Amino acid sequence: MSRSLLALGALALAAFAVALIGSQAVKQGPVSNAAAKSDFGFFLVNPAGAAELDGTATPDPRVERWQREGWATDFSKTAIDFGDILSGGPPRDGIPSIDAPKFVPVAEETDLADREPVISLVVDGEAKAYPLRVMMWHEIANDTIAGKPVAVTYCPLCNAAIVFDATLDGEPLDFGTTGKLRNSDLVMYDRQTETWWQQFSGEAITGEKTGATLKMLPSRLDSWGRFKADHPDGMVLVPNNEQMRAYWRNPYAGYDSATAPFLYDGTLPEGIPALERVLLVRDSEPFAIAWPVIEAEKTIRRGDIVITWEPGQASALDTSRIDEGRDVGSVTVIRDSASGAEPVVHDVTFAFVVAAFEPTLTIRTE
């Protein structure tokens, strides 16, 4: 194992220890690559195929274990192989969601550096910024914007910043963290039915709501400097308790320069580093473009979609201090229509994530 990957594992373990004092990983195994991952203090769940819970099959030991953890999820309904679920270390809500978010006006925020990344969300003229320095430690913010319930989410291991409409079939939902991962991505749960949801796709993967998909809302990763320039009357999320975490710090230092993702046993993409940034545009016909191509061309047109890159945003997953991360820049993705520019749902994620969740897509690398 490379020194960089070992260092990454140690840093990730330290991050979990800070956030989750007293929690312990479930020790299972061994399985493929378990020896490497056990160096980090984490152990993979037994990957045997999930049993069909039809009343006649042998009860799945994973389901029995999850039920002993207190889950009331209806595991008889599932869209996945339970062997794909890994323990990330923390228990349910060990990474605490933000359920009563606190905001201040843009003009009153003095701690953020202009280069720091924020999730920019604008709905019906109301603008809010969710700094990654906060979201990294909480991963979910249950909020309301323009009167609409939303779930603002960030998975550091996938660099996936995604905002969902939190109303499903007329029912508002609020979300927490399960402490589980699938393809290295956050598995969320709703507190109304305890259904488990895949953060990257918005799909209900096991539980009462299995088969449902949350609607994604257009949002973007932006620099704080650009957000406050574009939305001087906007609001910005601040910690409810500034002493709860070292909010200026990146607990995953060096992650986006590693050769392999953390807690991931899936297929790696070919012809591109696993942790290269990739723009995934979630249009009716999704497409993906490697970050170096976007940086080089700066403006890309594909049909009526226009992609524009500009410098000035720091990587949140590079150096220990978020505001010192290398410049990865920001993208804007719009549809140039007769009625004007319309934002398009997109993600800035890693190549391995696209390979895992969109295996039929070919990432443009040149």
WOLIN-V891761 format. One record per backbone hydrogen bond with DSSP energy under -0.5 kcal/mol. CO is the residue of the C=O (numbers start at 1). NH is the residue of the N-H. E is the energy in kcal/mol with one decimal. If there is no record, write none. Layout:
CO	NH	E
CO	NH	E
This chain:
2	6	-2.2
3	7	-2.9
4	8	-2.2
5	9	-2.5
6	10	-2.5
7	11	-2.4
8	12	-2.7
9	13	-2.7
10	14	-2.3
11	15	-2.2
12	16	-2.3
13	17	-2.4
14	18	-2.3
15	19	-2.1
16	20	-2.6
20	23	-2.2
26	28	-0.8
31	34	-2.6
33	37	-2.1
34	38	-2.8
35	39	-0.7
36	39	-1.0
37	40	-1.5
37	42	-1.4
38	41	-1.3
51	53	-0.6
52	54	-2.0
60	64	-2.2
61	65	-2.1
62	66	-2.8
63	67	-2.6
64	68	-1.9
65	69	-1.4
66	71	-2.0
67	70	-1.3
73	75	-1.5
74	77	-1.5
74	207	-0.7
76	78	-0.6
77	207	-2.5
80	82	-0.6
81	84	-2.4
82	85	-1.5
84	86	-0.5
84	183	-0.5
86	88	-0.6
86	181	-2.5
91	94	-2.6
94	96	-0.8
97	99	-0.8
98	142	-2.7
102	238	-2.7
104	236	-2.6
105	108	-1.9
105	109	-0.6
106	109	-1.3
108	110	-0.6
113	116	-1.6
114	225	-2.8
115	314	-3.1
116	224	-2.2
117	132	-2.3
118	120	-0.7
118	222	-2.9
119	121	-0.5
119	130	-2.0
120	220	-1.7
121	128	-2.7
123	126	-2.4
126	123	-2.5
127	235	-1.9
128	121	-2.5
129	131	-0.5
129	237	-2.9
130	119	-2.3
131	134	-1.4
131	135	-2.4
132	136	-2.5
134	137	-1.2
134	138	-0.6
135	138	-0.8
135	139	-3.6
138	140	-1.2
139	154	-2.4
140	98	-3.0
141	143	-0.7
141	152	-2.6
142	101	-0.6
143	150	-3.0
145	148	-2.1
148	145	-2.3
149	166	-2.1
150	143	-2.5
150	152	-0.5
151	153	-0.6
151	164	-2.5
152	141	-2.7
153	162	-1.5
154	156	-0.6
155	158	-1.0
155	159	-1.0
155	160	-1.7
158	350	-0.6
159	161	-0.8
160	155	-1.9
160	162	-0.7
162	153	-2.4
163	217	-2.8
164	151	-2.2
164	166	-0.6
166	168	-0.5
166	173	-3.0
168	171	-1.9
170	172	-0.5
171	168	-2.7
174	191	-2.5
176	189	-2.0
177	93	-2.9
179	88	-2.5
180	187	-1.6
181	86	-3.0
182	185	-1.7
185	182	-1.9
186	188	-0.6
186	199	-2.3
187	178	-2.0
188	197	-2.8
189	176	-2.4
190	194	-2.1
195	190	-1.8
196	205	-2.3
196	206	-1.3
197	188	-2.7
197	199	-0.6
198	202	-2.6
198	203	-0.5
202	214	-3.0
203	198	-3.0
203	205	-0.6
204	211	-1.7
205	79	-3.1
205	80	-0.6
206	196	-3.1
207	210	-2.0
209	212	-2.6
212	204	-2.7
215	165	-2.9
217	163	-0.5
220	120	-3.5
220	222	-0.6
222	118	-3.0
223	227	-2.4
224	228	-2.6
225	229	-1.4
226	230	-2.6
227	231	-2.7
231	234	-2.3
234	106	-2.2
235	129	-2.2
236	104	-2.0
238	102	-0.6
241	244	-2.0
245	247	-1.7
246	249	-2.4
248	322	-1.8
249	251	-0.7
250	253	-0.8
252	255	-2.4
254	257	-1.5
255	258	-1.7
261	264	-0.5
273	276	-1.9
274	352	-2.5
276	351	-1.7
277	291	-2.7
278	280	-0.6
278	349	-2.4
279	281	-0.6
279	289	-2.2
280	282	-0.6
280	347	-2.3
281	283	-1.4
281	287	-1.5
283	286	-0.5
287	281	-2.9
288	364	-2.5
289	279	-2.9
290	293	-0.8
290	294	-1.4
291	295	-2.8
292	296	-2.0
293	297	-2.4
294	298	-2.9
297	299	-2.3
298	309	-3.0
300	307	-3.1
302	305	-2.0
304	336	-3.2
305	302	-2.6
306	334	-2.2
307	300	-2.6
308	332	-2.3
310	330	-2.9
313	328	-2.8
313	329	-1.6
315	318	-0.6
317	256	-1.7
318	254	-2.9
320	250	-3.5
320	322	-0.6
321	324	-1.7
322	325	-1.6
326	315	-2.3
326	328	-0.6
330	310	-2.2
332	308	-2.3
332	334	-0.5
333	344	-2.2
334	306	-2.8
334	336	-0.6
335	337	-1.3
335	342	-2.0
337	340	-1.7
340	337	-1.6
342	335	-3.1
345	282	-1.9
347	280	-2.6
347	349	-0.7
349	278	-2.7
350	353	-0.6
350	354	-1.6
351	355	-2.2
352	356	-1.8
353	357	-2.6
354	358	-2.6
358	361	-1.9
361	363	-0.6
362	288	-0.5
364	290	-3.1
